[in-house]
């Protein structure tokens, strides 16, 4: 299983789940986690949230 499904990230997704009811489907949210890392949250048609880390490329 990849690192996106780590226990910490799953807990983070659970903490963001409330947004699925407040944000229109298909909208992208830009969030910062407890470590100061940024990621996108995508609210899908099924109100699922995807955790998409933002990485810088040099």
N, C-alpha and C positions, 0 to 999 in steps of 0.2 A: 504494500500500500504506500502511496506517495506521501510526501510530507504535508500536502494540502489537507490530508485527512487526519492529521495528528490530533491527539486529544485536546490540546490547547486551542487549535483552530476550530474544532467542533464546538467547544465551549464558547468561543468568540462568535461563531455563527448563531448559536442559540441566543446569545445576548443581543444580537442584531435582528432577530426574527420579528420583533414587534414592528419593524419598518415595513414589512411586507404588507401590512394592512394600511399603512399611511402614505406609501409612495406608489405612484402609478406604475403598472406593469411595464417592464422593459426599460425602466429608467435606471441610469447608472448613478451610484452614489460614491463619493470619494471619502474614505474614512481613514483614521489613524488608529492603530491598535496600541496596546499597553506598552509595547517596546518602542513605540515611535516609528514603526514601519507603516507605510501607506499601502492601501489596497483598494480595489474597486469592489463594490457590492452591486450585483445585478439582481433585480427583482423580476422573476419570470412569470409566465402565465399561471403556473401552478403555485405561485407565492413561495417558490424555493429561492434561496439566496446562494449565489456562487461567490466564492472567495478567490479573487484574482489578484495576486500580489503585483505590485508595481516595482519593476526593477530598472535601474539605470544602465544603459549600455554606453560604453566608451568607444 
